[in-house]
Each structure stands twice: as C-alpha cells, then as structure tokens.
C-alpha cells in the first residue's frame, strides 16, 4: 500500500502518583506519544496506512490503556515484551508546584528491546515520525534506527522528530552523532524550554513564561544555521507556535480552547499536521494552522475515550474554527478537501 505512515516510539502511560498518608495512589491519564499520533493519523487516513513501530509491556497498564487502542491500527511492527512494564514514569505531585518525574527501573527491559526492522517497507512509506529523542538515541538499537533514517533520507522520505528530551546527555560525546542524525531530518519539533536548552546545553532548564518574536528568531536561526533540517517548529503552549523553514518564518497564535479537559498528548496531536502534509499537499501556512487546531482539539477531548474523537469530530472542529483559519488566509473548506475529510 502506498502512502503509509511509520510512527516510532514506545508507549508509556502517563501515570500521576499522589502520596497521601504514606500511601501511593496512581492515576493513569492515558497513553501518550506515538499512539496518539498514530490514532489521529488513522482517523484522517485508514487503519492499514498507519503502523506503529513500538515495544509494549504485558502489565495491567498495557491492558487497560493501550490494548484497546492497538485494535484500531496496524500493529505488524509492535512487539509485546514479556515481563516488561508499560508504565515508564511516575510523577509525584505531592507538591503541585514542583512535580518530580521518576523513571522506573522496570522500564529498562522495554527500552533495551530492539525495534522491528521496517527497512523492507520503506518504498511504501510517505513519512516517518519519531516520538522522542530516546526513540533514536537512548536505545541499544540506535545504530539500526539511524540506518533507517539514513535510508529514508536517501529515498527523500520526510522524517519528523518530536525532541521530547527528558534528560541531559554528555554533549561532547553525543554531539557528533546527534548532528549526523539531525542533518538528515526534515522537521524538528520542540517546545520553547527545549529550544532554549538546545542552544544553551549547560544552562538549567526552567519554565519560560514568554518568548518575544526576536528571541524566537534568534533561537531558530542558531539551530537552523547549525543543522540542515528543512523546518523547525517551536511550540509555545497557550501562545501558539513558531515555525521556521529555509524560506520563511511564521508565528501562529494558539486556538482558544473552550475547556481544558486533558492536556496530555496536545503536542503529539499537533505533530499530525507535519506527518500528513505530503499526502494532503498542504502548504506551510495550512500545515501550521492545522497543527494548532489539532493541538487544541486534543486539549478539549480526553484521549482515554477515543470514541469522542473521530474523523467527523476533526471535521466539525476545523469548521468551528473557520475564523481562526481566516486569520491566516486559510479556507477551512479547502483544508478539509485537501485532508479528504
């Protein structure tokens, strides 16, 4: 089948741990990352066109949160790792102002299991999405994954990387291999804090309230000058996003959400626009507009109940935001036609 989408990334469950009277209460907020990108792409295309390249555990979290979603997409390249845990992180929000994120030891088995090789399927793939930095760089199968990126680059298959880097690495040790990979990417997407620490790797990462256009331009210029990526996307939360290509730079305001239901996966949903743009033939402004609309849609819908988010939901949401589209001289109806919904 032509125009398939490969979505790389293990599927952690975002579990929030609340300590109360020395007892630990876990609240799962549903799967994040790659499965969200795959789900929304599936709604916009078809089940057979979207496949995950991932490893999953065989614990209660996998059965509760992930298994129901896997039934909706192509899982030929998904491996269930025996005795591995799907829950990779624990977030302690005893102090809501300073949440502590802990990577669980039982996650290592999942991370060390090599992904299945998708090289034979490359001729039919239109876009490859990597859900995080660790998907490429922090696994034992790094060389195999980089070889897939190299082949995709030679075949002119666009690759999208959501930076999502959770910890610092040895800059001197990793910078050469990072540059080698980033130079082969089509799109690099990161949030404003990640962009700042990317340019200033030795600085302490802190929440950034606001970045002015000039500061964004300086950050983007430095990244684009040092790598040959075609596009850099910096997400700004409720301030929208900033996009810079080799030909232009664009600033998009955020779509105003009517209600904030669950922010889990908003950035992943926004990435869908950059995965489907080749198939839909959307231009840079249409892609950026659609990206911000998808991010807001994810905020207003709980992904744990995907029956609420269908192709019809996406269509209605785009139509309801036609004023936002007009702001960037994008026709909502033409966008729907290009997306085929």
Steps between C-alpha positions, in 0.01 A plus 500: 500500500626848413510796736553314824606672821755348738476625858801411718487500877424289804168577663537613860193559709507839670431398859473763768593381847343680793637429846238521770559384855801299380284313253558525131198557279555465125288679246560410136437777251509279195771418248718777366733545210507274200158340547330842492676598176406163349140520617429843350678411176287187481186712533620722215605211273434134573599225738727323251691817411625568852727263687680525829861397546504443874555269795234456767493329836260232616375658822166635619569846364554364151176304517300793638629793298678374191352173377160656413678759280725248324193327361438814294828508308761289323714320760722289272806672648389502864671256737370394840798456732448229759523608865559862399306791645318751283496762772835676451466810712356599835409859573483600865277805535495515878624854438310610185742789450799265478399165353766230508531274197663164568591247235421155634765228499270244343486715188851398393396167354253671270756761395773243429288285270585574133224632280392291205676595176275694260758537223312268259190721532676831426400520129133529603551748784419870455612625845683366806430650842732459800317570824799603711876539529522170686328321211814557295789568734445324832437145386733206444371484143609856419717400206216309334261793545753748361549273199125521433524880517795495259311286249192718533714809437644346185149410382378855579248374756423784747582426863353685797659499847321619812802586717341411839842469662448425869859507625836651417764295323875533464512778239855428380432129475168528320523817290655332194242223477219747577613730220528208260139403567351849519657588164291223345167612651231695322324645807621552856232589755565615857347719767643836604689363801657226288601751234667719762694212656586367153683826423637534856556135606678583825227729628239383750165430336231719650142577399486791255196723531534678168746539214490807282513466123858624492608241755323227304669609180842496665442151644370367169780661298767341718346155469434530126852635437660197666286228343359431154145425613234648272264615774511586868176513702508656847179450697407775745213346696208741531698752293485290184806399298790633297607337173817569307597348167781575256269747323280659766411538866143492635344577836165339580277596791346220702142396435296605802365189668150505641596261779828339608407138553837324478821648360660155463605450139423850373851533356475155344167586338655817360772288336239325285487799263870462415460128436207530263601815309670309215195282441257791537720743302445777755725805482701635794227732629225238468719246680576737788135601532385137504771412753375757752139392447590136569691596815198684637266216403711261710477734800121501480461121469614224733698254291416216738161502328595522129145431386452872564766587240415374153545625147165674538617665824811634327294631208254678728782645707672648195171649379431649845840669485450653156561849644841385625573362152398830339748681721777330301310517170431128508166370374359245744308329218806478275699360792233233555508414131877457503478283811231291334253539787 
